[in-house]
Structure formats: structure tokens, C-alpha cells
């Protein structure tokens, strides 16, 4: 596993914890770090879409959720 992928997984884990705690802004910061470290990470893309939904960004949510499954 490359260093970038390790960082992405770590950031996704932190983002998930923040998301589950209802800290959408914190989750957003960490999921964006994960996506920057590994743009192909479907878990990060999925979580980014869920965060966008919580923030009321419906078009953004659709974009990220679609990327996660394609």
C-alpha cells in the first residue's frame, strides 16, 4: 500500500468519526484530505456525497455519490 493510500484511509477514518458525531464541517475537511491523497478512493467519494447531503448541497451530493459507484 502506498503512502498516499495510507493517508487517505486514515483521513477517511477520521472523517467517518466526525460524520457519525454530526460534525459535518470537520468531516468535510478530512474527507477532502483523503480525496486529495487518493482521488480514486470510492469510500472517500461516497462519504463526500453523504456530507454534501447533510450540508444541503444536493447537486454536489449527486456528483460525489455517482463517482463513488462508477
HUSUL-V449386 format. One record per pair of residues at least 4 apart in sequence whose C-alpha atoms are under 8 Angstrom apart, sorted by the first residue. I is the first residue (numbers start at 0). J is the second residue. Records with the same first field share a line. If there is no record, write none. Layout:
# HUSUL-V449386
I: J / J
This chain:
# HUSUL-V449386
0: 4 / 5
1: 5
2: 6
3: 7 / 36 / 37
4: 8 / 36 / 37
5: 9
6: 10 / 33 / 36
7: 11 / 32 / 33 / 34 / 35 / 36 / 37 / 40 / 43
8: 12 / 33
9: 13 / 33
10: 14 / 29 / 30 / 32 / 33
11: 15 / 29 / 30 / 33 / 42 / 43
12: 16
13: 17 / 26 / 29
14: 18 / 25 / 26 / 27 / 28 / 29 / 30
15: 19 / 26 / 46
16: 20 / 26
17: 21 / 22 / 23 / 25 / 26
18: 22 / 23 / 25 / 26 / 50
22: 26
23: 27 / 50 / 53 / 54
24: 28
25: 29
26: 30 / 50
27: 31 / 47 / 50
28: 32
29: 33
30: 34 / 43 / 46 / 47
31: 35 / 43 / 47
32: 36
33: 37 / 38 / 40 / 43
34: 38 / 39 / 40 / 43 / 44
39: 44
40: 44 / 67
41: 45 / 66 / 67 / 68
42: 46 / 67
43: 47 / 67
44: 48 / 63 / 64 / 66 / 67
45: 49 / 63 / 64 / 66 / 67
46: 50
47: 51 / 60 / 63 / 64
48: 52 / 59 / 60 / 61 / 62 / 63 / 64
49: 53 / 60 / 64
50: 54 / 60
51: 55 / 56 / 57 / 59 / 60
52: 56 / 57 / 60
56: 60
57: 61
58: 62
59: 63
60: 64
61: 65
62: 66
63: 67
64: 68
65: 69
